[in-house]
């Protein structure tokens, strides 16, 4: 601003020298002064407008030296340019104030967004820990059930077999009791399978799925199921295996409940550094889900995030497709 005012004052001094020498260009001087006046008002708001008014008055005074124009015309010039400068300065001031308030609001929004992102990251981290802890607990429970109750049941069955060979056995009683123990053993194995799929540590995921109870349930309902696997890997991390199995299990459960499908295709493609999985049915489809849809859908999304990938669900009247691509370290 100081440079602009200095140049204006210098121009006035030079103009005064010309005017006193008899060279009359007062008309052009007053009109050329409008541009720097508007510039100061636009650039420096109210302060610039006030200084512009002062300089406009000085310009009109210098222009009146030796001029035949009536004082009233100079007064109208000063009033018009001063009002224009003040209006422009006030508008610029309001714009600057609004801009500062907007920047302040944006800073607050950004700060809240950062807090929200931190909270979401914490939620995802806690959810992942919960899923991992849940699987670890299922693994422990299934092992305890198998090691404790399984051995107890087998021991009772052996004792019954020995009792049958005694001198006066009650075969009906022993047969009924043996049948009940067999049913209990079968129920225990089924419960263990629900807690943790059998052979998850030794067999590929596709084989575990083929032998799972959910596949048996799907086939009992008359739904055709195809499971295709392309390629293989030497070792698949347990976290990838169990979460892949759980996502497929949840997808099949939702298909049974809601899809009214006649065909389900499950495909696993093993690559050098990834596992691509797709589950597709020919059901009626449903409204495009989101990560906040239901507990089952939330579980699938969170398990995919736990494996470091993104779950995609596409559903329409032609069916539903669920897919994800897991990186394998």
For each residue, the residues with C-beta under 8 A, 3 or more apart:
1: 4 5 40 43 44 47 48 51
2: 5 6
3: 6 7
4: 1 7 8 36 39 40
5: 1 2 8 9 40 51 55
6: 2 3 9 10
7: 3 4 10 11 36
8: 4 5 11 12 33 36 55 59
9: 5 6 12 13 55 58
10: 6 7 13 14
11: 7 8 14 15
12: 8 9 15 16 55 58 59 62
13: 9 10 16 17
14: 10 11 17 18
15: 11 12 18 19 25 29 62 63
16: 12 13 19 20 62 65
17: 13 14 20 21
18: 14 15 21 23 25
19: 15 16 23 24 25 26 62 63 65 66 67
20: 16 17 65 66
21: 17 18
22: 66
23: 18 19
24: 19 66 67
25: 15 18 19 28 29
26: 19 29 30 62 63 64 65 66 67 69
27: 30 31 63 69
28: 25 31 32
29: 15 25 26 32 33 59 62 63
30: 26 27 33 34 59 60 63 74 77
31: 27 28 34
32: 28 29 35
33: 8 29 30 36 37 55 56 59 81
34: 30 31 37 38 81
35: 32 38 39
36: 4 7 8 33 39 40 52 55
37: 33 34 40 41 52 55 56 81 84 85
38: 34 35 41 42 52 84 85 88
39: 4 35 36 42 43 48
40: 1 4 5 36 37 43 44 48 49 51 52 55 85
41: 37 38 44 45 48 49 52 84 85 86 88 89 92
42: 38 39 48 88 89 92
43: 1 39 40 48 92
44: 1 40 41 47 48 49 51 89
45: 41 48 49 89 90 92 93 96
46: 49 50 86 89 90 92 93
47: 1 44 50 51 89
48: 1 39 40 41 42 43 44 45 51 52 85 89 92
49: 40 41 44 45 46 52 53 85 86 88 89 90
50: 46 47 53 54 89
51: 1 5 40 44 47 48 54 55
52: 36 37 38 40 41 48 49 55 56 81 82 85 89
53: 49 50 56 57 78 82 85 86
54: 50 51 57 58
55: 5 8 9 12 33 36 37 40 51 52 58 59
56: 33 37 52 53 59 60 77 78 81 82 85
57: 53 54 60 61 78 82
58: 9 12 54 55 61 62
59: 8 12 29 30 33 55 56 62 63
60: 30 56 57 63 64 74 75 77 78
61: 57 58 64 65 74
62: 12 15 16 19 26 29 58 59 65
63: 15 19 26 27 29 30 59 60 67 74
64: 26 60 61 67 69 71 74
65: 16 19 20 26 61 62
66: 19 20 22 24 26
67: 19 24 26 63 64
68:
69: 26 27 64 73 74
70: 73 74
71: 64 74 75
72: 75 76
73: 69 70 76 77
74: 30 60 61 63 64 69 70 71 77 78
75: 60 71 72 78 79
76: 72 73 79 80
77: 30 56 60 73 74 80 81
78: 53 56 57 60 74 75 81 82
79: 75 76 82 83
80: 76 77 83 84
81: 33 34 37 52 56 77 78 84 85
82: 52 53 56 57 78 79 85 86
83: 79 80 86 87
84: 37 38 41 80 81 87 88
85: 37 38 40 41 48 49 52 53 56 81 82 88 89
86: 41 46 49 53 82 83 89 90
87: 83 84 90 91
88: 38 41 42 49 84 85 91 92
89: 41 42 44 45 46 47 48 49 50 52 85 86 92 93
90: 45 46 49 86 87 93 94
91: 87 88 94 95
92: 41 42 43 45 46 48 88 89 95 96
93: 45 46 89 90 96 97
94: 90 91 97 98
95: 91 92 98 99
96: 45 92 93 99 100
97: 93 94 100 101
98: 94 95 101 102
99: 95 96 102 103
100: 96 97 103 104
101: 97 98 104 105
102: 98 99 105 106
103: 99 100 106 107
104: 100 101 107 108
105: 101 102 108 109
106: 102 103 109 110
107: 103 104 110 111
108: 104 105 111 112
109: 105 106 112 113
110: 106 107 113 114
111: 107 108 114 115
112: 108 109 115 116
113: 109 110 116 117
114: 110 111 117 118
115: 111 112 118 119
116: 112 113 119 120
117: 113 114 120 121
118: 114 115 121 122
119: 115 116 122 123
120: 116 117 123 124
121: 117 118 124 125
122: 118 119 125 126
123: 119 120 126 127
124: 120 121 127 128 302 305
125: 121 122 128 129
126: 122 123 129 130
127: 123 124 130 131 302
128: 124 125 131 132 302 305 306
129: 125 126 132 133
130: 126 127 133 134
131: 127 128 134 135 243 299 302 303 306
132: 128 129 135 136 239 306
133: 129 130 136 137
134: 130 131 137 138
135: 131 132 138 139 196 242
136: 132 133 139 140
137: 133 134 140 141
138: 134 135 141 142 195 196
139: 135 136 142 143 195 196
140: 136 137 143 144
141: 137 138 144 145 195 196
142: 138 139 145 146 192 195 196
143: 139 140 146 147
144: 140 141 147 148
145: 141 142 148 149 150 188 191 192 195
146: 142 143 149 150 188 192
147: 143 144 150 151
148: 144 145 151 152
149: 145 146 152 153 188
150: 145 146 147 153 154 185 188 189
151: 147 148 154 155
152: 148 149 155 156
153: 149 150 156 157 181 184 185 188
154: 150 151 157 158 185
155: 151 152 158 159
156: 152 153 159 160 181
157: 153 154 160 161 178 181 182 185
158: 154 155 161 162
159: 155 156 162 163
160: 156 157 163 164 174 177 178 181
161: 157 158 164 165
162: 158 159 165 166
163: 159 160 166 169 174
164: 160 161 169 171 174
165: 161 162 169
166: 162 163 169
167:
168:
169: 163 164 165 166 174
170: 173 174
171: 164 174 175
172: 175 176
173: 170 176 177
174: 160 163 164 169 170 171 177 178
175: 171 172 178 179
176: 172 173 179 180
177: 160 173 174 180 181
178: 157 160 174 175 181 182
179: 175 176 182 183
180: 176 177 183 184
181: 153 156 157 160 177 178 184 185
182: 157 178 179 185 186
183: 179 180 186 187
184: 153 180 181 187 188
185: 150 153 154 157 181 182 188 189
186: 182 183 189 190
187: 183 184 190 191
188: 145 146 149 150 153 184 185 191 192
189: 150 185 186 192 193
190: 186 187 193 194 213
191: 145 187 188 194 195
192: 142 145 146 188 189 195 196 198
193: 189 190 196 197 198 212 213
194: 190 191 213
195: 138 139 141 142 145 191 192
196: 135 138 139 141 142 192 193 200 242
197: 193 200 208 212 242 245
198: 192 193 208 211
199: 202 203 207 208 211
200: 196 197 203 208 238 241 242 245
201: 238
202: 199
203: 199 200 207 208 211
204: 207 208 229 232 236
205: 208 209 236 241 244 245 248 268
206: 209 210 227 228 229 266 268
207: 199 203 204 210 211
208: 197 198 199 200 203 204 205 211 212 241 245
209: 205 206 212 215 227 245 248 266
210: 206 207 215 227
211: 198 199 203 207 208 215
212: 193 197 208 209 215 216 245 249
213: 190 193 194 216 217
214: 217 218 249 252 253
215: 209 210 211 212 218 219 225 227 252
216: 212 213 219 220
217: 213 214 220 221 256
218: 214 215 221 223 225 252 255 256 264
219: 215 216 222 223 225
220: 216 217
221: 217 218 256
222: 219 262
223: 218 219 255 256 261 262 263 264
224: 262 263 264
225: 215 218 219 263 264 265 266
226: 263 264 265 266
227: 206 209 210 215 266 267 268
228: 206 265 266 267 268
229: 204 206 232 267 268 269 270
230: 267 268 269 270
231: 269 270 271
232: 204 229 270
233: 236 270 275 328
234:
235:
236: 204 205 233 240 241 275 328
237: 240 241 328 329
238: 200 201 241 242
239: 132 242 243 306 307
240: 236 237 243 244 275 307 326 328
241: 200 205 208 236 237 238 244 245
242: 135 196 197 200 238 239 245 246
243: 131 239 240 246 247 303 304 306 307
244: 205 240 241 247 248 268 275 277 307 326
245: 197 200 205 208 209 212 241 242 248 249
246: 242 243 249 250 299 303
247: 243 244 250 251 277 279 300 303 304 311 322 324
248: 205 209 244 245 251 252 266 277 279
249: 212 214 245 246 252 253
250: 246 247 253 254 296 299 300
251: 247 248 254 255 279 300 322
252: 214 215 218 248 249 255 256 264 279
253: 214 249 250 256 257 296
254: 250 251 257 258 259 296
255: 218 223 251 252 258 259 261 264 281 283 320
256: 217 218 221 223 252 253 259
257: 253 254
258: 254 255 283 286
259: 254 255 256 281 283 284 285 286 319 320
260: 283 284
261: 223 255 264 281 282 283 284 319
262: 222 223 224 282
263: 223 224 225 226 281 282
264: 218 223 224 225 226 252 255 261 279 280 281
265: 225 226 228 278 279 280 281
266: 206 209 225 226 227 228 248 277 278 279
267: 227 228 229 230 276 277 278 280
268: 205 206 227 228 229 230 244 275 276 277
269: 229 230 231 275 276 277
270: 229 230 231 232 233 275
271: 231 274 275 276 328
272:
273: 327 328 329
274: 271 325 326 327 328
275: 233 236 240 244 268 269 270 271 325 326 328
276: 267 268 269 271 323 324 325 326
277: 244 247 248 266 267 268 269 323 324 325 326
278: 265 266 267 321 322 323
279: 247 248 251 252 264 265 266 321 322 323
280: 264 265 267 319 320 321 322
281: 255 259 261 263 264 265 319 320
282: 261 262 263 318 319
283: 255 258 259 260 261 319 320
284: 259 260 261 317
285: 259 315 316 317 318 319 320
286: 258 259 289 315 320
287: 315
288: 313 314 315
289: 286 293 294 297 313 315
290: 293 297
291: 297 298 301
292: 298
293: 289 290 297 298
294: 289 297 298
295: 298 299
296: 250 253 254 299 300
297: 289 290 291 293 294 300 301 313
298: 291 292 293 294 295 301 302
299: 131 246 250 295 296 302 303
300: 247 250 251 296 297 303 304 311 322
301: 291 297 298 304 305 311
302: 124 127 128 131 298 299 305 306
303: 131 243 246 247 299 300 306 307 311
304: 243 247 300 301 307 309 310 311 324 326
305: 124 128 301 302 308 309 310 311
306: 128 131 132 239 243 302 303
307: 239 240 243 244 303 304 324 326 327
308: 305 326 327
309: 304 305 324 325 326 327
310: 304 305 324 325
311: 247 300 301 303 304 305 322 323 324
312: 321 322 323 324
313: 288 289 297 320 321 322
314: 288 320 321
315: 285 286 287 288 289 319 320 321
316: 285 319
317: 284 285
318: 282 285
319: 259 261 280 281 282 283 285 315 316
320: 255 259 280 281 283 285 286 313 314 315
321: 278 279 280 312 313 314 315
322: 247 251 278 279 280 300 311 312 313
323: 276 277 278 279 311 312
324: 247 276 277 304 307 309 310 311 312
325: 274 275 276 277 309 310
326: 240 244 274 275 276 277 304 307 308 309
327: 273 274 307 308 309
328: 233 236 237 240 271 273 274 275
329: 237 273
